[in-house]
Amino acid sequence: MKESLKRIFNAGWTNFKRNSYLSLGTTGVMALVLFLFSALLALNFLSLKVVSSLQEKVDVTAYFKAVATEDEIMKVKDDLSEWSQISNVEYISRDQALEEFKARHAGDILIQDSLAELDDNPLQASLNIKASNPSQYAEIVTFLEGNKFRTLVDKINFYENEEVISRVEKISQSIQNWGMLLTLGLAVIAVLITFNTIRLTIYNQKQEIEIMRLVGGSNWHIRAPFLVEGGIYGVFAAIVTLVIFYPVIYLASPKVELVMPNASLIGYFAANAFKYIGMVLFVGTMLGVVSSAVAIRRFLKV
């Protein structure tokens, strides 16, 4: 069995080397498919990071009308604090809001002068509410809208944040869907190219196949070298992809981290190197083997 497998592999390797230009083109197209597939994995990682980062920053802020007393606002705060879903409720008084606003715009003389001319504090008291899980914010907003102190609440800013997250998720999903369609399109092209390469190999070895039939060669020994040839295309395409992809993300990672400090591409693909490399090798090999199997079934009658 060992000798038989060795002979089959050598025959497949010979086929690969014999059609050098076709092999180069087939491997190149398959490498392009695998590289695009890898880019989609990177894009998926970044989009999840963006959504996760936005969700961490999301909270619910209820702004109260000027007529609301501090005791009434604290009563709402106490009611919210009893919820196990809520991790923190922070009360910000009108005076505190004004001081924080002044601190944020300390260098803006126009704003400072405008505030100095006002007779009354224009800012509102508020409750800043942080949930344990982002999915629970809708329930918190429903509570605030149905609370007996609802008439004291001027506005709730959750819906604006929710819309931003929803929009980012839709954009991310759209990019992934179009990227997947493009990858599948290139995969079909790679299969067709490999299919034609194997077909030409079968045609060129027509006499050798006839001789193997005459001497009693089994179907397996005739077909297997072509499957091996297809698998070799996939393995080499995977190696080319890995050799190109890791340097690319190594160079791109610092630039991405300037925009997204918590999203290290090279860190992610280094931590998941075995899983990623195994996936690329598997996908590449399957592309080659499946293409070869279709060509064998279509053109090799044994």
Protein Blocks (a to p, Z undefined) as FASTA:
>chain_A
ZZmmmmmmmmmmmmmmmmmmlmmmmmmmmmmmmmmmmmmmmmmmmmmmmmmmmmmmpccd
ddddfklcfklmmmmmmmmmmpmklmbdcdddfklmmmmmmmmmmmlmklmmmmmmpmbd
fbdcddddddfblklmmmmmmmmmmpmklmmpmbdcklmmmmmmmmmmmmmmmmmmmmmm
mmmmmmmmmmmmmmmmmmmmmmmmmmmmmmmmmnopafklmmmmmmmmmmmmmmmmmmmm
mmmmmmmmmmmmmmmmmmmmmlcfklmmmmmmmmmmmmmmmmmmmmmmmmmmmmmmmmmc
ZZ
